[in-house]
Structure formats: structure tokens, C-alpha cells
Amino acid sequence: MKKELLLIMGLSITGCASLPSAQPIAVLDDGSTMGEWHVWPEAWGGKAEVAQFPGPRPGSAAIQFTGPGIVYRELPAAAGPEWNQAKGLSFWVKGDGSPLYGTLVVGPAGKGSWEQGFVNAGMTGHAFYFPLADTQWHRVTASWADFIPEGPQPAIGAPGGLVPADIRVIRIGNRWKYWRNYDAYPKFSYGIADTELTAEAPPARPPAAPRPAGDVVARMRRGDPVRILCVGDSITAGAGASADKLYWVLLQAQLRQAFTNDRITVDGWGIGGATLLDTLPWIEWMLGKEPPDLMTLMLGTNDCSAYDPAVFRWCLEQFGDRAARASGGHTAVLPFATLPGLDQYLTKADPYAETVRQLMQTRQQPFLDLSQAFKALPADAYKACFADGVHLNVTGHEFVARTVMQWVNETATAVGAAAAAVSAPPLPDLLKGVRRILFHGDSLTDGSSYPDYVVNTLNGLYPEARFELLNAAGAGDTAANLRQRLTADVLALKPDLVSLCIGTNDCHGRRKTEDYQADIEFLVGELRKAGSRVLLVRPSPFGDAEKEARFQDYLAVLDRVAAANGLPVADAHGLFQAWAKDGREPLGADGIHHGRDGFECMARAVLNGLGLAGVPLDMKIRPWPGLLTAWETADPVPAGTPLDPTAATGWKPYDVAALAARQPWWNSPFPLRGGWMPFDDVNPKQYAYGRTGFDAPTAGDYELQVGGSPNPQVVWVNGVKVWEGRRANGYHPNADRVTVTLRQGRNEIVGVSNFMLFVGVRAVK
């Protein structure tokens, strides 16, 4: 019987964010309960295995799960009212290094309801999925909003829904016997220890605006790399058609031909029997390390038998919002109005197709009306598309591919008209003759993604200009600090244009505004004397009212200096305030630094200041050219240990995938830019050695470019110390430079850090 969802859950997605340890409200499983775990029948996902093995601490125990399949245990009825104070669940995980995800499910009492049939056994729990790439024990904390209902039921803690005190079953694994596109679900294994109710939970990710699908089509037109992921059920997986004739396989060939662009990739993620609700916990898994530019959704056929259109609508809302948040607005979502079938299936999906139409029209977002396209076919042609009542044959898949191509062509026409009108304006005078753009300032710029966004966007608009990104900002700096290091860190790089955003720490430290003005005037004067153009940026506001009131005097200084020197201004301060009034959250939780909306807002402000308001924004983080990225990492050593790279042991390949899988969004750009990171965050208790190499074409002098986290920071080349950081040298590449002599051929480079290190080598010009 179909059911209705009574209440919608919140929109908090954390991606396995780690939190500091705290006293748990209750321990649900400590790994010592081996005899209480049971294996579900093999029909549910395969024959799982469960065993006990050493936990994350000496003498502790853990449960080792080997899948596919499901194991579960029932909890004793010992819950107290304090359980309902829990904000989420915390547990330790040791993955197997695979690209798969593990599953932890909690549910109510009733052993029978967990073993009988799909509706009961598969639809009463709340599931959380987590990556298995990290082979070291690490703690994972998830809020209740991260647990997706497996059926049409309220979220944990919602009125009418499961409350923490009623959790009586823990389940590990999932019911899926087949994986993507009917591949057998691969064998995998992971450990879980110390599953606890916690009063702490990760904060909700900030909202992200959905990416316009037209932007993806524009990238295809330009010849840029574009990746599309087609999500669906058994139709997408290939039931009823040959693997080489599925709609998404045909679509890739047609798109490449239409745009003369062989960098377009289309993949399928079809799971037989899946509903749209089933896909919600998989979103971060599907997005992966490099989120696709576009996800299409062909779902609803199985939903017709599982729940009402109201639930389907909620699922569709959730999918779009969660995909936007998890990808930082990078991934566009294009739903297909649910496909009809034959005979009794001819009209069964109509309410679900109409749900897609109504929701997407309400949201003013695109969708593909596949239902209408099929029903417009003559009766014989319609019937010829199906292998059975619901699955498409090759003819049906060919029709889907053609229908998608028609939508793409119509969108491309609209994009082309818009591009001719607004997206490629004449190169502003401020950018004429500019190649090297340097971003200068404090922690609002050091390590931020907005400089990447700006330069990516400029290079997309004017590829022939080949703009180069430089970053010389330093966390904690004032205008006085920038003045002290102007020659070494800025003028030495010979920038053509400098975006100067400084003043937040001057205000925070209550520097005299006359001293601040003298520093700004000096910086502007010396930069212009050296031939650099200057864009003054009015920094973002303070969340604290008292500091924001004082900040007005510093903003007035910038306005006076800009007016006196005829400088262009980027008003980030005003744009942040406007976005906040519109309900966006550009400021982070501390009221000073930026969230994802803040990075985007800063980029928009700078582009506005350059005279490029309204252009499409490219927010993808790419590796910086010239960085060394193939690292090995040694075992950590205690802080204070004398520095000696020859004593390093336990060298292992630097696993960027595992690191990225557990990184919070604010740190993820660092490895994406090419940084070596031995730890997830600054580690005051340990540091580690990393080693890489550079093949010099000839012997001679080269420039070593370094950036990174707080001390210790030292780099050795061929066993000789060549550089040592005296301060935090920027959370970005190329923060410091030193000339080194290299031999022809392979040169070993070793670094030490307690967080991150960027190292690049280039010939001395």
C-alpha cells in the first residue's frame, strides 16, 4: 500500500564531518557484542559476514562487516529520556580503500519487521552512507538530518517519526544485490566501532543555488570538458536493451558529434528496482571527487508502486537541493517527467510525471518532458519502444537519446543568443594588456576560492588572454604587514593587476585609521610606480555589530584613496549585505570568514569591479600549473622531534582520493589545487615528511615555489635543506620562492609539514 510522508526532514548534509570527541549520551554498540549480530537472508543483497577485530584504541573491539549483504542487531530496551537529547550518531570507521560507501541504519523495535519483505524490512529504517576510501580508523559524526528515511515516513525526531529513545535496531549494509548497470555488487569490508548517540552534530551546509543547466550546454559549445551522469532505475541500467545501445551511451556519441567536442563524457548510474527516495543517500557517492556538471534523473516507475506523488515531490525537492549543496553549486540537475509504459502502465505514472512538471515550473528550473514526448508518438511507434510493459528496447533508448538531444539543441540555441548578447562582452579597459593577476590581502583571500573563480571565469570569457593567477595574501595580515612584504612577495612577481582586499584585521586590532590610510596610500603608490594596475576591494562586513560600526571608518579610507587616485572599486561589503537580505549566507559562522556563498559573492564583487557584472561564473577548482603532486607520506612523528628526513619511515603513496573523501568543503580546494596534506587539519601534536621528485631536463638553477601551513615547514632537495618557513607562508601555492641548483634528471624533494605544503618547480627566467 502506498504511503504518505508526514513531515519533511531538514536539509543538513555534512559528508562525514568529524567533530571533537565528547562524552556520549549512550553507547549503542562498543564492538564487544559479536554474539548479538545476525546475518539477514542471502536474498537481501547477498550473504554478508560479520566478525570481531581490534578497534581504534589499544584493547578496544570493533565489528568487521564484509558485504554485500546485511547484518543487524537489536538493542536492549534500556533507553532513557536523555536519549532524545541526541543530535545525531557518532562512530569510528576503518575503510578498505575502495570507492564504495558503507551504510549504517537505525530503526525501531520489531525483529520480524526487519526480516519480512521489502515494504517492512526495507522501509522502516533511516540510512546514512559514508565513504570507505580511508583505510585508517577515523571518527564520523552525522546529524539526524543526514539519515535518510528508507521509506515514506517522517525524519528522526520529527513529529510522528522515530525518536532516538525508540531506536532498537542497528543495521550495517544494504539490500542491493546488483550494482550500477547490473554489475554484481563487489565484495567489500569495513570496520565500525563505538557507535554512540551524541549531543554534538555537524552544522548544516550553507545553501547553494542550483547551477543553470544552460551553463553546462554553454561549456559543451565552448569545447570545455563536461561530464554528465544519468541516474535512474532498471531502464537506465539496461534491462531490455543491449549495453552498447543504452540512451546514455548513444547520447555521448551524439553530443560529441554535435559540438565537435570529444571531452564530453556521459556515464550511467542505473540501479534495478531503485526509487527516487533510494537515491537520496547516494548523492555524495554519485557526485564523487569530481562532481559531474549535469545529472539527469529518469526515475518514478518504481515510485508508482511505493508511495504517493506527494512523497515523490518531496524526494525531487530533496535531490535537487542536496545535490546543489553537496557539489557547492557545481552540478546541475535535469529531471525527466516519468516515463509511461504499456497496457496498465500507460497512465500509472501520469501523476508522477505531472509532479515533475509542476515542481520544476514552480521552481523555474528546466526539466525534460519525456512522458509527453513518448505519448506524442503514433500508437505503433510507441509500442515499438518497449521490451515489456515498462522497460525500453533499443528503439526506445534511441528515442530517449534523440529527445535529450532535442532539448540540448534548443538550450544551445538559447545559450548562443544569450552569449552573443551578454556573456562575452568586450574586454574591459582595466584588463587590456593584463596577464598576471595578483590577489592580495588577509585570510579572506589567503586560501580562498574566489581568486580561482575570478581567473577561471576570465579565461573562459577571453581564452586568448591566458590570465595567470597569483596569490600573495597572508592570514592575519594588516595593511602594515602587506607594506612590509610588498617588495619580496608582490613586486618580485611583476603583476599586471593587483586586487587589494585588506582592512579586516586593521579594524579588529583597532589600528588608527590614519596609520591604515598611510599604509594603503603607500601600497597603491608603490604598485602604480611599478606599473601594476590596482583594484581596491571593500572587504566583507563583520557579523558583530560593534566591529561593523567601527569598520565604517576603514571603508571610508578606501573610498577616499580610490577617489584621490581614480581607482576602480569592488564593493564586496555592499554585495555581502545585499545577499544576506536575500536570504543567502555569505558570512561564515564566526561572522568574519566566508562560506561557499561568500567565495561566490567575493568573486562576483571583483568581477563587478572589473566591469563584468552578470557574466557566468566558473566555480571549479583546478590544479595550479607547475605543482608537484605525486607525493609519498611517511609515518607521523611527535612535534618537537629534531628534523631529520633521513629518519622518516613507513613511506606510503599520498592518497588524494582518501583525503578528499573525508575533507570538509572549506579544506577541499587545497588538495584540488595540488597541495600535499599529511593531515586533515592543522596538527599541533605531530608533523610528517613527504617526498616527491622533479625531472630536470638540464642541470642548473631553478625556482622552487613554496606555500603552506604554519610551522614547521622545511624543504630539502637532494638531501640539502634549501628553504625554511619563518611564518605561515600562505594557504596557497607560490607564497614564497627560492633559487635552487638541480642536477640533470631525477631530483628528490622532501618536505615537512603539520598540515599542508605546496611545492612547484620552474626554470629561472
N, C-alpha and C positions, 0 to 999 in steps of 0.2 A: 504494500500500500504506500502510495506517495505521501510524503510528509511536508510540513512547512517549517521553515526556520523561524524560530520565535524572536531571536534577537541577534543583532549583528555584533561581531567582535570588534575590538579596536584595531587600529592599523599600525601596530608596532612590529617592525621586523628588525632583528638585531644581527642576524648572520653569525650566531655563536659568539657574541661578545663576552669577553672574560671580565669578571669583577673581582675585587679583593675578597679574600676569604672572610667569612663572618660566621658567628655561631648559628648553626641551622635551627630552624623551628622543629624539624623532625627528620630523622634518617629513615627513608623508605626501604633502602637496601644497602648494606655495607659490604657485599661481596661474600659474606660468610654463610649464605643461605642456599648453598648448592642443592640440597635435597628438596627445596621448595619450588624449584623451577621445573616447568613441564614443557614438553615439545608438542606443538599443535600437529594435527594430522598432516601427512605429507601433501594432501590435496591443496593445502593452503601454502603455496609458494615453494614447496619442496621440503625435504627433510632437513630441518635445522639441527644444529648441535650446540650444546651448552656445556661448559666446563669451568673449573675454577683455576685461576692462576694468580701470580703475585700482583698486588696492587701498586699504586703510585708511591707509597711510602714503605719503608722497611717494616716487614711484619704484617702489612695490610693485605687484604684479599680483594679480588675482582672477579667479575663474571666475564668469561670469554664466549662470545657468540660467534658462531660460524653459520653463514647463510648460503643460499637463500632459504627462507622459511621463517617461522615464528616460534618464539618461546615466551612463556608468561609465568607469572607467579601472583598469588593472591596475598594481600596484606592482612594482618590480624586486625580485628575491629577495635583498635586502641586509639583511635583519633580523638583528640581533644578540640575544644573550640579554638585553641590557638592556631590550629592548622589553617583556619580560614583567614589568618593574617598573612599567609604566604602570598608573595607576589609572583612566584614562579618556581622553577626547578633548577637545581644545580647538580652537576655530576662530572666525574672525570672520564676522559675518553683516551684510548690509545688506538689509533687507526692502523690500517695495514698498508698505507701508501697508495691505495687505489684511487681512481677518480670517482668511486661510488660514494653514496651517502648512507649513513646509518639512520635508524629510526627508533625513537623512544616514544611509547604510547602510554597514556594513563587513562583509566576508565573506572566505572562504578562497579559495585559488587555484582556477583552472579556468575559463577563459573560456567553454567550452561549457556548463558547469553554470549559467552566468549568462544564457544565451540560449535555453535549450531548456525550454519548457513550464512549467506552474505549479509542479509539485512541486519541480523542481530550481531554476529561476530565481527563483521567488518565495519559497522556503522555506529558503534556506541563509544568509541574512544576518541581521544584528542592526540594528534600526532605531531611530533617535532622531528625534523630531519637535520642532520649535521654532517659535515664533510669528514672523510676518512683519510685524507691525504697526509695528515701529520702522524708520524709513527712514534712520537714521544707522548708520554702522558701529559695532558693539558686539561684545564678546568673549563667547562662550558656552563654558562648560565643563560637561561631563557625565560622570558616573561610569559605569563599565561596567554597573552595576545599572540605569541609565536606558535602556540599549539593550535593546529587547525582541526576543527571537528571533522571526523571521518564520515559523518552523515548529517542530515538536516536537523540540527539540534543547536541550542544556544552555546555560546562560548563558556569556558570555565569561569566561574564567578559571576556570570550574567544572570539576571532574574530568570528562574525556571531552568537554569543549567546546572551542570555539575559544580559543586563547591569543593574546595580542597579537602575538607574533612570527610567527604564521601568517596575519595579515591581509594579503591580497594584492589585494583589490578594494575600491574606494570607489565607492559609487553615490549619485547625487543624484536625488531624485524618487521616485515610487511607481507602482505598476501600475494605479491606479484610473482608469478611463476615464469613469465616471459618478460624480457626487457624490450628496449627500443626496437621497433620494427620486427618483432617476433624473434629477435635473438634470444637464446637461452640466457636467463639471468646468471651472470658469472658468480662463481664461488668467491666469498669474501669473509673477512673475520675482523672483529674489533673487540676491545675490552671496555667495560663500563664498571666504574667503582663509585661508591659513596653517593648514591642518588638521594638527594636531600631536598626538602622544602626550604625555601629561602625567603627572607624578608626583603632581600635586595633583588632588583631586576634591572636589566639594561634599559636606558632611556629609549623612547621611541625615536626612530629615524625621522629627520625632518621631511616634510612632504616634497615631492618633486613633480614639476609639471610634465605631462606626457610629451614625449618627443613627437613632433608632427611627422606623419608618415610621408608627407611630401618632401621632407628634408632627406629621407632615405632615397627616394627616387631621384632627387637632385644629385646626390652623391653618385648614383649609378650613371647619370648623364655625364658627370664630370670625369668618369673613369676611375673614381676612387674605389678602394676595397670596400665591399659591402657584404655582410653576412646575414642571411635570413634563416630563421628556424621555424619550421612548420610543425605546430603542436596539434595533436589530435588523438583519435582512438584507433580502432582496428582498421578504419578506412585509410587513415594516413599510414598505418603500419604495413598495409599491403594485402589485407585479406581480399581475395577475389581478383587480384591482378599480379602480374609479374613484377619483380623488384626493379627492373630497369625501365618500367613504364609507369611508375607512380607519378602523381601530379607534381610533386616537389622535385623529382629527378628531371622531368620534362621542363619544368619551369626554369631551372638553372640554365639549361641549354638555350631556351628561348630568350631569357634575359641577356645572356652573354652575347647572343647574336644581335638582339635589338639595339643594344647600347655599345656594341663593339668593345666589350669590357670583360676580359677573362678573369677579372679579380672579384667577380660576383660569385658567392658560394651559397647554395641552398641545401640545407640538411632537414631531415625529418626526425621528429620525436613522437612516434605513434605508439601508444600502449593499448593493446586489445582489452576492451572492457572498461576503459577509463571514462570517468565523467569529468566535467569541468572542476567540480569540487576536489576530485582526486589530484588534480594538477597543482592546487594551491601550495602544498608543502614542497613541491619540487621546483618552485620558481628560481630560487638561488642556484640550485643544482643545474637547471636548464640554462641559466644565464652564464654560469661558469666564470673562468678567469677573464675572458674577453667577451663581454656580453654582445649578443647579436644586435645588429642595427634594427632589425624588424622581426617580430614574432607574429605569425598568423595563427589563428585559433579555429580549427574545424572540429567543434565538439557540440554535443547536445543530443546525439542519437541515444546514448545510454542514459543520459539525464532524464529523458522522457519517461523511463520506467523506474526512476529512482526518487524523484521529488518534483514538486510543483514549479511552474515558471518563476514564482517569486524567489525561490531558492536559487534558481539558475541566474536570475538577475543579480542577486547578491554576489554570487560567485564571479560573475563577469565584472562587476564593480571591483571586487577584491583583486582579481587577477591584474587588471589594468593599473590599479593604484600600487599594488605591491611590486609589480614589475618596474614601474617608474621609480619607486623608492630604492629598490634593491640595485638598480642599474644607474642610479644617480641621474635619471632622465635620459640616459643614452639609448634605451631600447623603446622603439615604437611598437604598438600592439594593433593588429588589424584583425578583428573578429569576422568570421563568416556567419551569415544568417544560416541557422541549422538546416542541413541537407534533408530533403524529403526522401521517401522511399517508394516501394511498390505496394499495391494492394492495401492492407490495413495500415501500412506505414506511410501512405500517401499524404495524410493530413495530421498524423500523430505529432509530428514535430512542428506544426504550424505555430502553436502558441510560443514555442521556444525561439523560432525564427523571428516572430513579432517582438519578442522581448529584446532581442539584439537590436532590431530597428529602433524601437522606442528609446532604449537606453542610450545608444550611440547618438541618436538625433538630439536627445536631451543634453548630452554632454558636448554636442557639436564636434564629435570626433568621427573619423571615417570608419566605414565597415564595407564589406563586400556582400551584396545580397545574393548569395549562391542559391538560396531557396527560390527566389523569383526567377533567376536565370534558368534553373532546371525546369521549373513549371511553365516557362515560356516555350519550351521545346514542343514540337508535334508529338503526339502520343507514341508513335512508333519509335521516334528518335529518343524520346525519354526512356522508354522501356529498354532500349538497346544499350543504355548506360550502366545497367545493373547486372551483377553476377548472381544476386539473390535479392531478397526483399530490401536489404539496406546497404550491402556492400557494392562498391563500384567495380566494374571491369575495366579493361584498358581503355575502352571508348569513353567511359565515364571519367577516368583520370585525365584523358586528353582534353575533355570538355572543361574540367576544372582548371587545368593549366591555361587554356585559351581564355577563360573568363577572368582569371587573375591577370593575365597579360593585357586584357582589355582595360581593366582598372588601372594598371600601371601606365599604359599609354595615355589614358585620359588624364591621369595625375601628372604625367610628364609634360603633357601639353600645357596644363595649368601652371606647373612649376616653371616651364620655359617662358611663359608670358610674364609671370611674376619676376623671374630672374632678369628678363630684359628691362623690366620696369624699376626694380629696387635692389636686387641682391648683388649687383656688380656695378656700383656707382663709380664714377671717375676717381682715380687715386687722389686722395686729399693732398693739398699742397704740403701739409706737415709731414707727409710720408714720402714725398718725391725725393729721390736720391738717397733714401734711408735703406740700410741693410741690417745693421746691428742695433737691436732694441734692448736696452738695459732697464730692468725694473729694480728700483732702489727703495729701501725703507726698513721697516722693523719686522716683527713676527707676522704682521698682516700680509706681508709679501714673501718673507723667507719661508720656503717650503710650500707656499700656497699654490693652488692650481690655476688661479686666474691668469697669471702670465702665459701659461700653456694655452689656455683658451683663446687669449687675445692673438697670440702669434699663429696658432693653428688657423684661426678664422681669417687672419690677414693673408696667410699663404694659400688658403682656399679661394679667396677672392682674387688675389693677384699672384698666381704661382710664379710668374716670371720675375717677381721682385726678390724671391728667395730670402725672406726675412729670417734673421738669426736671433734666437732668444738668449739673453744673458740675464742673470740674477745676481745682484750683489747685496741683497738685504741681509740684515742680521737681527735675530731675535733679541729683544730687549734694548735695541739701539734708540738713541735720541738723535736729534739733528746735530748735536755736538759730536757724537760718535761718528756719524757719517762724514762730518767735516774732517775728523782726524784720519780717516782711512780713505779719503777721496782719491788721492793720487795712486795708491797701491791697488785699490780694489775697483776703481771706476775708470779713471783717466787712462790707466795702463791698458784697458781693454778697447780704448778708442771707440766708444759707442757713437752712433749717429743720432740716436734719440734716447733720452732718459725719461722714464716715468718715475716721478719722485713722490712717494707717499710716506710722509713722516710727521709726527706730532703727537701720536697717542701716548708714548712714554714720556714725552716732554710734559704733557698735561698731567699724566699720572704721577710724575715725580715733582710736580709743582715748580718746574723751571720758570724763571722770569720770562715773560713774553718778549721783552726787549732782547734778551740773550737768544731766545729762539729765533726772533726775526733776524738778528745779525748772522746766525748760522745759515738760515735759509737764503739770505741775500748772498752770502759767501758761496754757497753751493751753486746757486744759479749763475753767479758771475763767473766762477771758475769753469763751469761746464760750458757756458757760451763762449768763453775765451778759448776753450779747447776745440770749438767747432761743433759741439753737441747741441741739438735742439732739446728743449725741456718741456715736458707736460707736467704741470702741478696737479696732484690729486688731493682733493679734500677728503681726509680719512673718514672711515665709517664712524658712526656715533657710539657713545657709551650707553650701556644699559642702565647704569647708575645715574640717577637724576642730578646729583650734586656734581659729579665729574662732567656730565654733559653740559651743565650750565657753565662750568669753568672753561670747557673746551671751546666755547664760542669765541673767546679771545684769541685762541690759537688759529682758529679758522679765519678770523678777521685778518691775522697776519698774512696768511697765504693769499687771501683776496687782495691785500694791499700790494704784496710783492708781485703778484700776477699782473695787476693793473699797471704798476710802475714800469714793468718790463715788457708789457704786451704779450704775456704768455698765455697759451691755451690752458684751460682748467677742466679737469674731470671731477664732477661733483658726486663722488661716491656717497658722501654724507647724506645729501638730499635724496639720492635714489634708494638708499637703505631705508630711510624714513618712509618713502612712498611705498616701497614693497611691504613694509611692516603694516602700514594702514590697509593694504590689500589682503592681509591675512598670511603673507609669507613670513618666513623666519630666517632672515639673512644673518642675524647675530646668533652666535653660539650660546651655550648655557651659561658661560661665565660673563656674558654681557660685554665682551671685548673682542674676542676672536670670532672667526667666521665658520658657519656651517656650509653645507653644499649650496644652499641658496645664496650665501654670502660670496662664495667663489664666483658664482654666475653673476651676481649683482656687481661685484668689482669689475669683472670683465666687461659687462655692459657699460659701466660708467666710463672706463678707459676708452672703449670704442666710441662712445658718445663724444668724449673729449677730443678724439681724433677726427671727428666729423663723420662717423659711420654708424649713426643710430639706426636700429631696426634691422641690421643685417643678420642672417642666420649665424648662430653661434656654434662653433665646433668644440665640444667639451670632452673630447677623447684625449687621454694621457698617452703619450708615445715615448719610446726610449729616446734619450738625448743622443745625438751623434757623437761618436768617439769614445764612449764609455766602455770600460772593460766589464763584461757581465758574466763570464764563465768562471765562477769562484768555487773554491773549496773552503770549508769551515772546520776549524779544529775544536776540540772539546773546550768548554769554558774553563777559566781559571779564576780564583778569588781575586777581587780587587786588591790592589796593593802588592801583588806578586811582581817581582822585578821583571821588566820587559825583556824577553829573550825569545825571538821567534823560532830559534833552533830547538827550543824545549817543547814546542807545540806538538801535541799528539792527537790521535783519533780523527785524522782528516776525513771528511765526508763531502760529497758534492753538495753545493749550495742548492737547496730545493726551493726554487722560487714559487712553484705551484703550491707547495705545502704552506709556505709563508703567506701567500696571497689568500689562501683559503681561510686563514684564521685572523686576518688583519681587519680591524675596524676601518670604516671608509676613510677616516681622516689620515690614516697611515698608508693606505693602499697606493696612492700615487708615487711613494718613494721607490718601491721595487719596480713599479711600472716605468719610472724614468730611468732605471738601470742601477739602482743602489744595491750594495751588498748589505744585508741586515742579519747579523747573527742572533739578534733577539727581537721579540715582538715590540718592545718598547725600551726606553732608557733603563738600563740595568745598573743600579748603583753598587751592587754586590759582586758583579763579575764582569769580565771582558773576554773577548775571544779573538783569535787570529784568523785571518782569511788570506788565501793566496790565489793569485791568478798569474797570467803571463801576457807578454806582448812580443810579437814577432817583428823586430825592427828590420826593414828592408836594407838599411845600411848602418854602419857604426857612426856615432856622432851624437850631437846634442838634440834633446827632445824636451818638450814642455810637458811636465806632469801636472795635471789639473785635478784638484782635490776638493771635496766638500764633505760635510758630515756632521755628526752629533757632538755632544760635549766630550771633554777629555775622558780617557786617554785617546789620542789619535796620533799614530806614528805610521810612517810608510818606509819600508826597506826595499831597495832594488838590488837584486843580486847579492843579498846579504849585507848591504851597506845602508845605514839609516840616512835617508835623503830629505825627510820632511817630518816636522813635529808640530802639531797644532798647539797654539798658545791660548786659544779660546774656542768657543763653539764656532766652527767655520762654515756656518750656513747649512740649512737643511735643503741644499740644492747642489747640483754639480757646479764645478768651476768656480768655487768660492775662493780658492787660493791656488797659486801657481808657483812652480819651482822648476828650474832647468836641471835636467839630469843627463848624464852621458850613458848611452846604451851601446851594447855590442851588437854586431850584426847577428840576426837570428833570434832565438828564444831568450827572453829576459824574465826572470822570476820577480814578481812583485808581491810583497807581503804587507798586510795592514793589520792594525789592531783597533778595536772599537768596542764600545759598550752599547751601541745602538745601530748606527748605520754609517756607511762610508761610500762615497762616490770617487772613483778613480778613472781618469781618462788620460790618454797619451796622444800627442800630436807633434808633428815636426815643427821645429822652431822656424818662424818666418822671418 
